[in-house]
Amino acid sequence: MPKGKKHRASKKGTSAPDKKEVVENGDHLPADSPPPDDEYQSSESSVVEAEEDYFSKTAELSELIDQLSEKSSKTRLLALTKLNKALTRHYWGEFLASNVETLTDLLARGVRKSGNAERDQLLQLAMLLSAQLGETAQSLITTLKPILLTLARDPAVSVGDRAACLSAVGLCAYLSDGDMIELALLVEELQSFFIHRDELAQLCCAALSRWALILSICQNVSAISLTKRLTPVFLCLLDSKSLYVKIAAGQATALLFDLLPEDCEVVDEEWGRLVDKLEGLASENSRHIVKKERNQQRVSFRDLHNAVQTGSVLEQKISIDHEKVHLNSW
C-alpha cells in the first residue's frame, strides 16, 4: 500500500471562513466582541486628536485673555476682536467659567477707560460671556451693572456709547437670569432714560428695548401699576421725531397690554388717547415724513394697534438649523 498523508474529509459547505472574510463581514462576530484593532485604534486616535485640538485652542484663548492687559491699545483691540470671534463661533462654557473672575476684572477696568472702538468690543465680550455662561454670569452682571449705568448717565460720554452700555447691561441681565428683585430694580433704572429729546433718541430707544426685554421675564412687577404710570410717558414718546423711538414705545405699549391680567379692563382717558395715537400712526399720510419711513411706520403700528385694540398678536416662526422657535406673544 503506497504511503501518503491522510487527508481529513470535509463536508461540503462547512469549510471555515477565511480570517479576512470574518473581519470584513460583521455577521460572523459575536454581539459582545470588541471592535477590530484598526477601528479601535482609529477611534482612540480621534479622541486624542480632539483633546489636543481643544487644549491647543484653549491655550490660544488664554493668550488672548493675557493680551487684554497689554499697554498697547492696538494689541488689546486686536485680542478683543479675535476673542469675540472665537466666542461667536464655538461654545467655551467650561473654559470661560474657570476664567470668569479674570475676565470680569478686565471688563470692569476696561469699559471705564477705553475709547469708543475698544469699549464697543468690551461690551460685546460681556454679552457673549453672558450668552455662554448663563446663570454662571451673575457675578459678571453684578459687577458691571453699576459701572455701565454710570457711563450711560454721563453726558461727557457719546450718546452712542451710552446707548451701547444700556443695551449691554440689559442683555447681560436677561441672559444671566438673575434675582427677580434685582431685575425689578433694573426695570426702574431703565425707565429713567425714557427721555423725549431728539439728541438722545438713540439712548431712549436702547432703554425702551432693554426695558421691554427685562420686563418680559420679571414676574414681580405689576403691569397694572406700570400701565397707569407710563401711559403719559409713552404718549409723549410717540410724538418723537425718531421713527425708532416711536416704534420702540409702541412695542413697549403692546407688551404692557399683553402682560395685563385677562380679567383686567383698562378704562382710562389717557389709555384711550394712547390707543387713538397708535391708530393715527398706523394711517399717517404726512408728506413731512420720508416715504420709506412712512411705510415702515404704517406697517409697524398697524400690528401694534391691533394688538392693543383686539389682543391679536402677529405670530412668527424663527428657524435655526433644525430647531424652530414659535413666537405668539409680545
Disulfide bonds with the S-S distance in Angstrom:
none
